[in-house]
Amino acid sequence: MKVVFAGFFAVRLMERVQAHLAMPCEVIAVDDEARVPATLGDADVLVSMGYTTAMAEAGRRLRLVQVPGAGLDRIERALLPPGAHLANAYGHEAGIAEYIMGAMLELTRGLRRLDASLRQGRWDSQWAVGVPMPPPHPELAGKTLGILGFGHIGEALARRARAFDMEVCAIRRQPQADAPEGVSFIAGPERLDEVLRSSDYLAITLSLSPTTRNLLDQRRLALMKPTAFLVNVARAEIVDEAALYRALADHKLAGAALDVWYRYPTIPGPVLPAAQPFHELDNVIMTPHVSGWTEGMIEARAALIAGNIERAARGEAPLNEIDPR
């Protein structure tokens, strides 16, 4: 079996995958996706976040295209060779759900700001002398969390939010009548505006597609409460960049935690993650797409990918198989 790990993300998982493999394989790592087609002529498995026309033309023997993450927005599904399987990988739901809970707490309590002030001797609290007492902090308890996308991450997040006594509602592609305990409803897109209006916190966990690109535009962002917070751990392009920046800069949204971006590094050195200057806003938490990068995620994905490579060798369908249509 020849397995090609293509792109920096897949390559970074390669050693962990090899540790789980119970069979010998020829393994090739190619950081630069532009050089991948040259390696695919006799390859059996491609592990990559992207699958392009050039890869399809070169890899006509592929038995499996294994996406090392959940997102399929860079996979040209219709180009898969006849008989080839497509699969993705999860294992990131616990880490991302924990990130969202932490981001909501930080956005609400402002611990970074309080820490910075106290290091300068300023008591931004009821204990300060000779200055007005600041308003008390809100609590997550009793607040409404809207979840856009109710898959693995949404389900994990809902369980944790209920432990904080939050009210939870969700939107997914198809409504779900049997909502889990503690979730008010799981509705289809027709109730999106309602969820936006009612949410104190909005977590975006859905996948990017032609129908979700710029789903939250200027009109929809304007439906949200000016006291609401937005957390995006899915894909940046689900939210219109200019509209989001303007809503935050004008304080039409109280704040946001953004872990996914409109621009990613392609060369070494500093790279700002958006055309809009989000980095100048003090009501935004910016993190470099790390919400799911946890020990648990790496081990879970490595084990699944290794298992799927072995299934491909045996001519079996992979776990987490995706319909290529």
Secondary structure, 3 states (H helix, E strand, C coil): CEEEEECHHHHHHHHHHHHHCCCCCEEEEECCHHHCHHHCCCCCEEEECCECHHHHHHCCCCCEEECCCCCCCCECHHHCCCCCEEECCCCCHHHHHHHHHHHHHHHHHCHHHHHHHHHCCCCCCCCCCCCCCCCCCCCCCCCEEEEECCCHHHHHHHHHHHHCCCEEEEECCCCECCCCCCEEEEECHHHHHHHHHHCCEEEECCCCCCCCCCCECHHHHHHCCCCCEEEECCCHHHECHHHHHHHHHCCCCCEEEECCCCCCCCCCCCCCCCCCCHHHCCCEEECCCCCCCCHHHHHHHHHHHHHHHHHHHCCCCCCCECCCC
